[in-house]
Amino acid sequence: MTNILMVCLGNICRSPLAHGLLESKLPQDSFYIDSAGTGNFHIGDPPDHRSIAVAKSNGIDISNQQARQFKVSDFDAFDFIYVMDQSNYDNVIALARHDSDKEKVSRILKVVDNVGTKNVPDPYHGDLSDFEHVFSLLNNACTSISKSLLA
Ligand code: 4NP
């Protein structure tokens, strides 16, 4: 089993989309995907209704996800940890115990060549078009990740 964790700040907008997208592109018998937030404000909450709506309109159901907070033992449980932006990166790296923890962590847009930013913008204070933009960025990234894992 290959275990992959998606991380953002709240675990209600961006990482639930990345979680659902990558899960939809990989066989579930050999890949386990999860997501978490570095913050604790939304623990136990479902994804933001706008993330649920954008995923649903693209054929992906993320409504059963529940937000949880990133924890140090995630470094042991997961092979790859993809964060959405530099702030998430700094927060996760601050919890790393040694270099092998740090080596698991990368910004998810680093897997995409032709993208203007390496940070997935936080859509929380935006509108549905911001969530659609996030979905599109994450769809490209997850396609690239799944292709390299299945190659
Ligand atoms: P996310 O977005 O990190 O993509 O889940 C956010 C959700 C909630 C908050 C910030 C970002 N918040 O401050 O509550």
Backbone and ligand atoms as CSV (ligand in chain L), in Angstrom:
chain,resi,resn,atom,element,x,y,z
A,1,MET,N,N,0.848,-1.205,0.000
A,1,MET,CA,C,0.000,0.000,0.000
A,1,MET,C,C,0.877,1.247,0.000
A,2,THR,N,N,0.548,2.177,-0.868
A,2,THR,CA,C,1.200,3.494,-0.850
A,2,THR,C,C,0.226,4.479,-0.215
A,3,ASN,N,N,0.695,5.209,0.793
A,3,ASN,CA,C,-0.164,6.120,1.557
A,3,ASN,C,C,0.204,7.561,1.255
A,4,ILE,N,N,-0.812,8.345,0.856
A,4,ILE,CA,C,-0.570,9.725,0.424
A,4,ILE,C,C,-1.493,10.661,1.195
A,5,LEU,N,N,-0.899,11.716,1.777
A,5,LEU,CA,C,-1.671,12.676,2.573
A,5,LEU,C,C,-1.655,14.046,1.912
A,6,MET,N,N,-2.841,14.658,1.783
A,6,MET,CA,C,-2.996,16.018,1.275
A,6,MET,C,C,-3.210,16.951,2.464
A,7,VAL,N,N,-2.492,18.082,2.487
A,7,VAL,CA,C,-2.568,18.968,3.660
A,7,VAL,C,C,-2.807,20.415,3.233
A,8,CYS,N,N,-3.767,21.075,3.898
A,8,CYS,CA,C,-3.928,22.532,3.762
A,8,CYS,C,C,-4.067,23.118,5.163
A,9,LEU,N,N,-4.661,24.293,5.271
A,9,LEU,CA,C,-4.780,24.920,6.589
A,9,LEU,C,C,-5.991,24.382,7.362
A,10,GLY,N,N,-7.164,24.488,6.753
A,10,GLY,CA,C,-8.382,24.129,7.475
A,10,GLY,C,C,-8.871,22.706,7.241
A,11,ASN,N,N,-8.373,22.051,6.179
A,11,ASN,CA,C,-8.854,20.736,5.735
A,11,ASN,C,C,-10.350,20.762,5.401
A,12,ILE,N,N,-10.818,21.925,4.913
A,12,ILE,CA,C,-12.213,21.959,4.451
A,12,ILE,C,C,-12.355,22.435,3.002
A,13,CYS,N,N,-11.357,23.135,2.452
A,13,CYS,CA,C,-11.490,23.652,1.076
A,13,CYS,C,C,-10.575,22.922,0.085
A,14,ARG,N,N,-9.246,23.117,0.209
A,14,ARG,CA,C,-8.320,22.616,-0.806
A,14,ARG,C,C,-7.962,21.146,-0.652
A,15,SER,N,N,-7.471,20.740,0.526
A,15,SER,CA,C,-7.006,19.352,0.636
A,15,SER,C,C,-8.126,18.321,0.473
A,16,PRO,N,N,-9.391,18.620,0.856
A,16,PRO,CA,C,-10.443,17.634,0.547
A,16,PRO,C,C,-10.618,17.421,-0.958
A,17,LEU,N,N,-10.450,18.501,-1.751
A,17,LEU,CA,C,-10.531,18.345,-3.214
A,17,LEU,C,C,-9.372,17.500,-3.728
A,18,ALA,N,N,-8.160,17.793,-3.248
A,18,ALA,CA,C,-6.997,17.013,-3.679
A,18,ALA,C,C,-7.157,15.545,-3.283
A,19,HIS,N,N,-7.684,15.314,-2.091
A,19,HIS,CA,C,-7.948,13.962,-1.570
A,19,HIS,C,C,-8.912,13.212,-2.497
A,20,GLY,N,N,-10.059,13.853,-2.787
A,20,GLY,CA,C,-11.063,13.204,-3.632
A,20,GLY,C,C,-10.574,12.988,-5.049
A,21,LEU,N,N,-9.850,13.989,-5.570
A,21,LEU,CA,C,-9.340,13.883,-6.944
A,21,LEU,C,C,-8.347,12.736,-7.082
A,22,LEU,N,N,-7.352,12.689,-6.187
A,22,LEU,CA,C,-6.333,11.641,-6.342
A,22,LEU,C,C,-6.948,10.262,-6.115
A,23,GLU,N,N,-7.869,10.165,-5.141
A,23,GLU,CA,C,-8.561,8.900,-4.882
A,23,GLU,C,C,-9.287,8.417,-6.135
A,24,SER,N,N,-9.834,9.364,-6.912
A,24,SER,CA,C,-10.598,8.995,-8.107
A,24,SER,C,C,-9.704,8.518,-9.248
A,25,LYS,N,N,-8.387,8.779,-9.127
A,25,LYS,CA,C,-7.471,8.468,-10.231
A,25,LYS,C,C,-6.579,7.260,-9.955
A,26,LEU,N,N,-6.685,6.684,-8.742
A,26,LEU,CA,C,-5.806,5.566,-8.372
A,26,LEU,C,C,-6.632,4.380,-7.863
A,27,PRO,N,N,-6.146,3.153,-8.067
A,27,PRO,CA,C,-6.865,1.985,-7.553
A,27,PRO,C,C,-6.801,1.923,-6.017
A,28,GLN,N,N,-7.975,1.736,-5.398
A,28,GLN,CA,C,-8.037,1.817,-3.935
A,28,GLN,C,C,-7.423,0.615,-3.231
A,29,ASP,N,N,-7.173,-0.475,-3.978
A,29,ASP,CA,C,-6.562,-1.624,-3.310
A,29,ASP,C,C,-5.071,-1.442,-3.096
A,30,SER,N,N,-4.447,-0.491,-3.775
A,30,SER,CA,C,-3.011,-0.291,-3.538
A,30,SER,C,C,-2.626,1.132,-3.135
A,31,PHE,N,N,-3.602,2.047,-3.118
A,31,PHE,CA,C,-3.293,3.429,-2.707
A,31,PHE,C,C,-4.308,3.907,-1.676
A,32,TYR,N,N,-3.811,4.388,-0.539
A,32,TYR,CA,C,-4.675,4.977,0.484
A,32,TYR,C,C,-4.417,6.478,0.504
A,33,ILE,N,N,-5.478,7.265,0.313
A,33,ILE,CA,C,-5.364,8.730,0.284
A,33,ILE,C,C,-6.132,9.303,1.477
A,34,ASP,N,N,-5.546,10.311,2.112
A,34,ASP,CA,C,-6.222,10.984,3.222
A,34,ASP,C,C,-5.885,12.471,3.136
A,35,SER,N,N,-6.536,13.281,3.986
A,35,SER,CA,C,-6.193,14.704,4.033
A,35,SER,C,C,-6.282,15.190,5.469
A,36,ALA,N,N,-5.611,16.326,5.726
A,36,ALA,CA,C,-5.572,16.901,7.077
A,36,ALA,C,C,-5.286,18.387,6.954
A,37,GLY,N,N,-5.550,19.116,8.046
A,37,GLY,CA,C,-5.241,20.545,8.094
A,37,GLY,C,C,-4.189,20.808,9.155
A,38,THR,N,N,-3.392,21.838,8.946
A,38,THR,CA,C,-2.420,22.193,9.998
A,38,THR,C,C,-3.129,22.900,11.151
A,39,GLY,N,N,-4.272,23.525,10.881
A,39,GLY,CA,C,-5.024,24.218,11.928
A,39,GLY,C,C,-6.039,23.300,12.586
A,40,ASN,N,N,-6.610,23.787,13.686
A,40,ASN,CA,C,-7.570,22.960,14.437
A,40,ASN,C,C,-8.992,23.511,14.410
A,41,PHE,N,N,-9.247,24.558,13.599
A,41,PHE,CA,C,-10.554,25.238,13.704
A,41,PHE,C,C,-11.717,24.432,13.147
A,42,HIS,N,N,-11.470,23.465,12.293
A,42,HIS,CA,C,-12.594,22.789,11.628
A,42,HIS,C,C,-12.629,21.287,11.892
A,43,ILE,N,N,-11.960,20.845,12.947
A,43,ILE,CA,C,-11.906,19.405,13.236
A,43,ILE,C,C,-13.326,18.830,13.296
A,44,GLY,N,N,-13.543,17.747,12.549
A,44,GLY,CA,C,-14.845,17.071,12.536
A,44,GLY,C,C,-15.833,17.610,11.528
A,45,ASP,N,N,-15.501,18.765,10.902
A,45,ASP,CA,C,-16.431,19.367,9.939
A,45,ASP,C,C,-16.357,18.651,8.585
A,46,PRO,N,N,-17.466,18.669,7.840
A,46,PRO,CA,C,-17.415,18.208,6.447
A,46,PRO,C,C,-16.688,19.258,5.603
A,47,PRO,N,N,-16.318,18.941,4.368
A,47,PRO,CA,C,-15.724,19.963,3.499
A,47,PRO,C,C,-16.672,21.151,3.314
A,48,ASP,N,N,-16.097,22.311,2.985
A,48,ASP,CA,C,-16.866,23.515,2.638
A,48,ASP,C,C,-17.878,23.154,1.536
A,49,HIS,N,N,-19.095,23.708,1.638
A,49,HIS,CA,C,-20.151,23.350,0.674
A,49,HIS,C,C,-19.747,23.668,-0.762
A,50,ARG,N,N,-18.857,24.669,-0.939
A,50,ARG,CA,C,-18.431,25.023,-2.301
A,50,ARG,C,C,-17.463,23.972,-2.856
A,51,SER,N,N,-16.600,23.405,-2.001
A,51,SER,CA,C,-15.730,22.302,-2.452
A,51,SER,C,C,-16.576,21.077,-2.792
A,52,ILE,N,N,-17.572,20.796,-1.947
A,52,ILE,CA,C,-18.460,19.656,-2.215
A,52,ILE,C,C,-19.158,19.847,-3.564
A,53,ALA,N,N,-19.636,21.095,-3.837
A,53,ALA,CA,C,-20.390,21.364,-5.069
A,53,ALA,C,C,-19.510,21.235,-6.313
A,54,VAL,N,N,-18.293,21.797,-6.246
A,54,VAL,CA,C,-17.407,21.736,-7.415
A,54,VAL,C,C,-16.980,20.286,-7.678
A,55,ALA,N,N,-16.701,19.542,-6.626
A,55,ALA,CA,C,-16.348,18.130,-6.810
A,55,ALA,C,C,-17.529,17.368,-7.415
A,56,LYS,N,N,-18.715,17.613,-6.866
A,56,LYS,CA,C,-19.908,16.892,-7.339
A,56,LYS,C,C,-20.163,17.171,-8.811
A,57,SER,N,N,-19.985,18.424,-9.243
A,57,SER,CA,C,-20.251,18.745,-10.649
A,57,SER,C,C,-19.205,18.117,-11.568
A,58,ASN,N,N,-18.119,17.617,-10.971
A,58,ASN,CA,C,-17.113,16.887,-11.745
A,58,ASN,C,C,-17.153,15.385,-11.444
A,59,GLY,N,N,-18.231,14.935,-10.834
A,59,GLY,CA,C,-18.437,13.500,-10.647
A,59,GLY,C,C,-17.715,12.894,-9.457
A,60,ILE,N,N,-17.289,13.731,-8.497
A,60,ILE,CA,C,-16.551,13.217,-7.337
A,60,ILE,C,C,-17.315,13.579,-6.061
A,61,ASP,N,N,-17.553,12.582,-5.222
A,61,ASP,CA,C,-18.293,12.814,-3.971
A,61,ASP,C,C,-17.309,12.921,-2.803
A,62,ILE,N,N,-17.179,14.126,-2.240
A,62,ILE,CA,C,-16.290,14.291,-1.077
A,62,ILE,C,C,-17.096,14.610,0.193
A,63,SER,N,N,-18.432,14.443,0.109
A,63,SER,CA,C,-19.296,14.912,1.203
A,63,SER,C,C,-19.117,14.112,2.490
A,64,ASN,N,N,-18.549,12.910,2.394
A,64,ASN,CA,C,-18.380,12.104,3.605
A,64,ASN,C,C,-17.068,12.368,4.334
A,65,GLN,N,N,-16.211,13.206,3.768
A,65,GLN,CA,C,-14.941,13.494,4.447
A,65,GLN,C,C,-15.190,14.294,5.724
A,66,GLN,N,N,-14.273,14.138,6.683
A,66,GLN,CA,C,-14.327,14.878,7.952
A,66,GLN,C,C,-12.970,15.480,8.226
A,67,ALA,N,N,-12.940,16.774,8.531
A,67,ALA,CA,C,-11.658,17.441,8.757
A,67,ALA,C,C,-10.965,16.902,10.010
A,68,ARG,N,N,-9.653,16.786,9.900
A,68,ARG,CA,C,-8.832,16.424,11.061
A,68,ARG,C,C,-7.561,17.252,11.014
A,69,GLN,N,N,-6.850,17.283,12.124
A,69,GLN,CA,C,-5.618,18.061,12.189
A,69,GLN,C,C,-4.411,17.173,11.896
A,70,PHE,N,N,-3.441,17.733,11.173
A,70,PHE,CA,C,-2.186,17.028,10.923
A,70,PHE,C,C,-1.517,16.710,12.258
A,71,LYS,N,N,-0.938,15.508,12.346
A,71,LYS,CA,C,-0.238,15.121,13.579
A,71,LYS,C,C,1.121,14.517,13.240
A,72,VAL,N,N,2.040,14.563,14.196
A,72,VAL,CA,C,3.420,14.127,13.934
A,72,VAL,C,C,3.453,12.680,13.435
A,73,SER,N,N,2.570,11.832,13.938
A,73,SER,CA,C,2.587,10.419,13.510
A,73,SER,C,C,2.208,10.265,12.039
A,74,ASP,N,N,1.652,11.324,11.408
A,74,ASP,CA,C,1.393,11.261,9.961
A,74,ASP,C,C,2.697,11.099,9.179
A,75,PHE,N,N,3.804,11.569,9.730
A,75,PHE,CA,C,5.095,11.364,9.050
A,75,PHE,C,C,5.428,9.872,8.960
A,76,ASP,N,N,4.960,9.084,9.942
A,76,ASP,CA,C,5.214,7.644,9.913
A,76,ASP,C,C,4.204,6.922,9.034
A,77,ALA,N,N,2.961,7.411,9.045
A,77,ALA,CA,C,1.873,6.693,8.376
A,77,ALA,C,C,1.860,6.908,6.863
A,78,PHE,N,N,2.447,8.015,6.397
A,78,PHE,CA,C,2.320,8.358,4.974
A,78,PHE,C,C,3.675,8.363,4.263
A,79,ASP,N,N,3.632,7.949,2.990
A,79,ASP,CA,C,4.839,7.920,2.154
A,79,ASP,C,C,5.088,9.269,1.494
A,80,PHE,N,N,3.995,9.940,1.107
A,80,PHE,CA,C,4.090,11.248,0.455
A,80,PHE,C,C,3.116,12.205,1.147
A,81,ILE,N,N,3.584,13.419,1.431
A,81,ILE,CA,C,2.733,14.443,2.042
A,81,ILE,C,C,2.757,15.655,1.115
A,82,TYR,N,N,1.607,15.925,0.473
A,82,TYR,CA,C,1.513,17.067,-0.439
A,82,TYR,C,C,0.791,18.209,0.257
A,83,VAL,N,N,1.444,19.368,0.315
A,83,VAL,CA,C,0.836,20.556,0.911
A,83,VAL,C,C,0.434,21.518,-0.206
A,84,MET,N,N,-0.489,22.420,0.123
A,84,MET,CA,C,-1.068,23.299,-0.899
A,84,MET,C,C,-0.251,24.566,-1.135
A,85,ASP,N,N,0.383,25.092,-0.086
A,85,ASP,CA,C,1.117,26.349,-0.258
A,85,ASP,C,C,2.319,26.419,0.684
A,86,GLN,N,N,3.064,27.503,0.546
A,86,GLN,CA,C,4.306,27.644,1.311
A,86,GLN,C,C,4.048,27.713,2.819
A,87,SER,N,N,2.947,28.330,3.183
A,87,SER,CA,C,2.617,28.421,4.609
A,87,SER,C,C,2.331,27.030,5.194
A,88,ASN,N,N,1.577,26.206,4.452
A,88,ASN,CA,C,1.348,24.821,4.897
A,88,ASN,C,C,2.680,24.087,5.010
A,89,TYR,N,N,3.555,24.321,4.017
A,89,TYR,CA,C,4.871,23.665,4.006
A,89,TYR,C,C,5.643,24.015,5.282
A,90,ASP,N,N,5.692,25.301,5.580
A,90,ASP,CA,C,6.438,25.743,6.766
A,90,ASP,C,C,5.847,25.135,8.041
A,91,ASN,N,N,4.510,25.083,8.111
A,91,ASN,CA,C,3.855,24.535,9.309
A,91,ASN,C,C,4.146,23.047,9.488
A,92,VAL,N,N,4.127,22.298,8.381
A,92,VAL,CA,C,4.379,20.854,8.479
A,92,VAL,C,C,5.865,20.590,8.767
A,93,ILE,N,N,6.730,21.313,8.060
A,93,ILE,CA,C,8.176,21.110,8.257
A,93,ILE,C,C,8.580,21.437,9.700
A,94,ALA,N,N,7.880,22.397,10.308
A,94,ALA,CA,C,8.196,22.758,11.701
A,94,ALA,C,C,7.956,21.590,12.662
A,95,LEU,N,N,7.130,20.619,12.251
A,95,LEU,CA,C,6.828,19.466,13.108
A,95,LEU,C,C,7.728,18.263,12.802
A,96,ALA,N,N,8.530,18.367,11.740
A,96,ALA,CA,C,9.367,17.230,11.332
A,96,ALA,C,C,10.417,16.941,12.413
A,97,ARG,N,N,10.669,15.637,12.643
A,97,ARG,CA,C,11.628,15.231,13.666
A,97,ARG,C,C,13.018,15.033,13.095
A,98,HIS,N,N,13.094,14.673,11.820
A,98,HIS,CA,C,14.389,14.448,11.180
A,98,HIS,C,C,14.244,14.606,9.675
A,99,ASP,N,N,15.357,14.492,8.953
A,99,ASP,CA,C,15.348,14.761,7.514
A,99,ASP,C,C,14.407,13.828,6.761
A,100,SER,N,N,14.278,12.579,7.204
A,100,SER,CA,C,13.429,11.655,6.446
A,100,SER,C,C,11.960,12.074,6.541
A,101,ASP,N,N,11.553,12.770,7.610
A,101,ASP,CA,C,10.206,13.349,7.666
A,101,ASP,C,C,10.089,14.453,6.619
A,102,LYS,N,N,11.080,15.339,6.607
A,102,LYS,CA,C,11.040,16.500,5.697
A,102,LYS,C,C,11.008,16.071,4.238
A,103,GLU,N,N,11.721,14.981,3.924
A,103,GLU,CA,C,11.816,14.539,2.529
A,103,GLU,C,C,10.462,14.081,1.972
A,104,LYS,N,N,9.518,13.771,2.840
A,104,LYS,CA,C,8.193,13.325,2.369
A,104,LYS,C,C,7.297,14.480,1.951
A,105,VAL,N,N,7.690,15.713,2.297
A,105,VAL,CA,C,6.791,16.865,2.157
A,105,VAL,C,C,7.134,17.678,0.915
A,106,SER,N,N,6.120,17.973,0.079
A,106,SER,CA,C,6.357,18.890,-1.039
A,106,SER,C,C,5.084,19.640,-1.382
A,107,ARG,N,N,5.265,20.811,-1.994
A,107,ARG,CA,C,4.107,21.578,-2.479
A,107,ARG,C,C,3.553,20.865,-3.704
A,108,ILE,N,N,2.240,20.649,-3.724
A,108,ILE,CA,C,1.636,19.781,-4.744
A,108,ILE,C,C,1.825,20.333,-6.150
A,109,LEU,N,N,1.853,21.655,-6.334
A,109,LEU,CA,C,1.969,22.189,-7.699
A,109,LEU,C,C,3.373,22.050,-8.274
A,110,LYS,N,N,4.327,21.588,-7.456
A,110,LYS,CA,C,5.669,21.337,-7.992
A,110,LYS,C,C,5.667,20.200,-9.006
A,111,VAL,N,N,4.620,19.358,-9.002
A,111,VAL,CA,C,4.560,18.263,-9.978
A,111,VAL,C,C,4.064,18.747,-11.339
A,112,VAL,N,N,3.595,19.999,-11.425
A,112,VAL,CA,C,3.039,20.531,-12.676
A,112,VAL,C,C,4.035,21.520,-13.277
A,113,ASP,N,N,4.350,21.339,-14.578
A,113,ASP,CA,C,5.338,22.209,-15.221
A,113,ASP,C,C,4.778,23.590,-15.571
A,114,ASN,N,N,3.684,23.612,-16.328
A,114,ASN,CA,C,3.214,24.885,-16.890
A,114,ASN,C,C,2.189,25.550,-15.993
A,115,VAL,N,N,2.610,25.963,-14.813
A,115,VAL,CA,C,1.670,26.610,-13.909
A,115,VAL,C,C,2.335,27.878,-13.370
A,116,GLY,N,N,1.545,28.959,-13.286
A,116,GLY,CA,C,2.095,30.263,-12.932
A,116,GLY,C,C,2.530,30.377,-11.492
A,117,THR,N,N,1.918,29.569,-10.608
A,117,THR,CA,C,2.242,29.653,-9.191
A,117,THR,C,C,2.464,28.256,-8.647
A,118,LYS,N,N,3.281,28.142,-7.621
A,118,LYS,CA,C,3.455,26.844,-6.953
A,118,LYS,C,C,2.615,26.777,-5.687
A,119,ASN,N,N,1.776,27.799,-5.465
A,119,ASN,CA,C,0.884,27.808,-4.302
A,119,ASN,C,C,-0.565,27.705,-4.762
A,120,VAL,N,N,-1.302,26.735,-4.215
A,120,VAL,CA,C,-2.730,26.647,-4.498
A,120,VAL,C,C,-3.409,27.736,-3.663
A,121,PRO,N,N,-4.059,28.730,-4.314
A,121,PRO,CA,C,-4.611,29.851,-3.545
A,121,PRO,C,C,-5.732,29.399,-2.611
A,122,ASP,N,N,-5.769,29.996,-1.435
A,122,ASP,CA,C,-6.809,29.678,-0.458
A,122,ASP,C,C,-8.129,30.313,-0.917
A,123,PRO,N,N,-9.153,29.499,-1.251
A,123,PRO,CA,C,-10.403,30.044,-1.793
A,123,PRO,C,C,-11.429,30.387,-0.718
A,124,TYR,N,N,-11.087,30.225,0.557
A,124,TYR,CA,C,-12.071,30.289,1.653
A,124,TYR,C,C,-12.878,31.583,1.636
A,125,HIS,N,N,-12.203,32.723,1.380
A,125,HIS,CA,C,-12.909,34.003,1.373
A,125,HIS,C,C,-13.338,34.409,-0.044
A,126,GLY,N,N,-13.253,33.481,-0.999
A,126,GLY,CA,C,-13.599,33.778,-2.377
A,126,GLY,C,C,-14.986,33.282,-2.740
A,127,ASP,N,N,-15.215,33.140,-4.056
A,127,ASP,CA,C,-16.516,32.656,-4.523
A,127,ASP,C,C,-16.332,31.349,-5.293
A,128,LEU,N,N,-17.427,30.880,-5.895
A,128,LEU,CA,C,-17.386,29.562,-6.536
A,128,LEU,C,C,-16.318,29.487,-7.631
A,129,SER,N,N,-16.082,30.607,-8.327
A,129,SER,CA,C,-15.072,30.574,-9.403
A,129,SER,C,C,-13.675,30.330,-8.821
A,130,ASP,N,N,-13.424,30.783,-7.592
A,130,ASP,CA,C,-12.134,30.507,-6.956
A,130,ASP,C,C,-11.992,29.007,-6.656
A,131,PHE,N,N,-13.089,28.395,-6.253
A,131,PHE,CA,C,-13.061,26.950,-5.994
A,131,PHE,C,C,-12.886,26.175,-7.306
A,132,GLU,N,N,-13.495,26.674,-8.396
A,132,GLU,CA,C,-13.321,26.011,-9.698
A,132,GLU,C,C,-11.870,26.112,-10.160
A,133,HIS,N,N,-11.241,27.258,-9.901
A,133,HIS,CA,C,-9.830,27.429,-10.251
A,133,HIS,C,C,-8.961,26.462,-9.447
A,134,VAL,N,N,-9.239,26.341,-8.151
A,134,VAL,CA,C,-8.498,25.402,-7.296
A,134,VAL,C,C,-8.686,23.969,-7.807
A,135,PHE,N,N,-9.934,23.634,-8.167
A,135,PHE,CA,C,-10.202,22.282,-8.677
A,135,PHE,C,C,-9.358,22.004,-9.913
A,136,SER,N,N,-9.305,22.983,-10.821
A,136,SER,CA,C,-8.555,22.807,-12.064
A,136,SER,C,C,-7.055,22.620,-11.789
A,137,LEU,N,N,-6.492,23.448,-10.911
A,137,LEU,CA,C,-5.071,23.297,-10.558
A,137,LEU,C,C,-4.808,21.914,-9.953
A,138,LEU,N,N,-5.681,21.495,-9.046
A,138,LEU,CA,C,-5.473,20.219,-8.352
A,138,LEU,C,C,-5.742,19.033,-9.263
A,139,ASN,N,N,-6.654,19.206,-10.224
A,139,ASN,CA,C,-6.915,18.132,-11.182
A,139,ASN,C,C,-5.656,17.863,-12.013
A,140,ASN,N,N,-5.010,18.924,-12.485
A,140,ASN,CA,C,-3.766,18.756,-13.245
A,140,ASN,C,C,-2.691,18.101,-12.394
A,141,ALA,N,N,-2.554,18.569,-11.163
A,141,ALA,CA,C,-1.517,18.012,-10.282
A,141,ALA,C,C,-1.782,16.533,-9.985
A,142,CYS,N,N,-3.039,16.199,-9.696
A,142,CYS,CA,C,-3.349,14.806,-9.341
A,142,CYS,C,C,-3.241,13.876,-10.547
A,143,THR,N,N,-3.532,14.383,-11.736
A,143,THR,CA,C,-3.316,13.585,-12.947
A,143,THR,C,C,-1.835,13.256,-13.082
A,144,SER,N,N,-0.992,14.262,-12.867
A,144,SER,CA,C,0.451,14.050,-12.970
A,144,SER,C,C,0.959,13.078,-11.900
A,145,ILE,N,N,0.483,13.234,-10.669
A,145,ILE,CA,C,0.902,12.338,-9.581
A,145,ILE,C,C,0.471,10.900,-9.876
A,146,SER,N,N,-0.785,10.730,-10.335
A,146,SER,CA,C,-1.269,9.365,-10.572
A,146,SER,C,C,-0.505,8.721,-11.722
A,147,LYS,N,N,-0.205,9.507,-12.756
A,147,LYS,CA,C,0.552,8.936,-13.892
A,147,LYS,C,C,1.922,8.470,-13.430
A,148,SER,N,N,2.597,9.261,-12.610
A,148,SER,CA,C,3.940,8.837,-12.211
A,148,SER,C,C,3.884,7.658,-11.245
A,149,LEU,N,N,2.831,7.576,-10.419
A,149,LEU,CA,C,2.728,6.434,-9.502
A,149,LEU,C,C,2.367,5.142,-10.231
A,150,LEU,N,N,1.649,5.277,-11.339
A,150,LEU,CA,C,1.193,4.076,-12.058
A,150,LEU,C,C,2.167,3.692,-13.180
A,151,ALA,N,N,3.182,4.523,-13.421
A,151,ALA,CA,C,4.112,4.281,-14.542
A,151,ALA,C,C,4.956,3.034,-14.296
L,1,4NP,P1,P,-8.354,25.391,3.409
L,1,4NP,O1,O,-9.109,26.803,3.521
L,1,4NP,O2,O,-7.033,25.550,4.134
L,1,4NP,O3,O,-8.173,25.207,1.939
L,1,4NP,O4,O,-9.264,24.373,4.045
L,1,4NP,C1,C,-9.361,27.423,4.746
L,1,4NP,C2,C,-10.479,27.068,5.461
L,1,4NP,C3,C,-10.754,27.708,6.656
L,1,4NP,C4,C,-9.914,28.699,7.127
L,1,4NP,C5,C,-8.788,29.040,6.401
L,1,4NP,C6,C,-8.510,28.403,5.206
L,1,4NP,N1,N,-10.217,29.375,8.334
L,1,4NP,O5,O,-9.498,30.307,8.687
L,1,4NP,O6,O,-11.177,28.990,9.026
